[in-house]
């Protein structure tokens, strides 16, 4: 599941960054967009892995924490 998510996110990033490179947008903005994509991707992967571990550990519902 994680591999599929990463693949879809990378396709989205490629589809967004390719036109930016073709239109000769300043390098700063391309790098900024790339950093943002990577940050979002890493945070979502971290959250997904954390949730999978919770489910495997028997915590189906987090309501007891609140």
N, C-alpha and C positions, 0 to 999 in steps of 0.2 A: 504494500500500500504506500509506503514511504517513497519507493522508487517511482511509482506512477505519479505521485504528487510532485516530486522533484522534476520529473520529465515535463509535466504540464507547465510548471512554473518557469522552467528554462525556455520552453517554447514561447511563452508569453513575453519573457524578457527579450528573447531574440527578435520577436515580432515588433517589439517596441524600440529596441536599440538600433535595428537595421535601418529603418527610415531616418533615424537621427543621424546616423553616419552618412547616409546618402545625401542628406540635405545640408551637410557641412555645418552642423550645429557646433558651437564651441566645445572643445574637448572637456572643459570643466563640467558642463552640463551632462555630457555623456558619462563621465566618471561618476558624477553625483547620482545619476539614475542607476548606474551599475551597483554602486555601494548601497543604495536604498533597496534594490532588488535582493541583493545578497543578505542584507540585514533582515528583511521580511522573511526570506526563505529560511534562514537559520533560526529565527525565533519561532516560526511555525513548526519546523522540524523538532525543535526542542520541546515545544508544547505537546506535539503529537507523541513523541517518545515518552514523555512524562505521563501522559494520559494512558497510554498502552500499559505502562508499568503499574499504574493505579488499578486498572481493570484486572490485570493478571494477579495483583495482590489481593483481590477480593473487594476493592472499593468500587462498587458500581455507581454509587451516588455520593457526591461531595457535600450534600446538604448538612450532614452532621457537623461539618467544620464551621458552619455559620451559625 
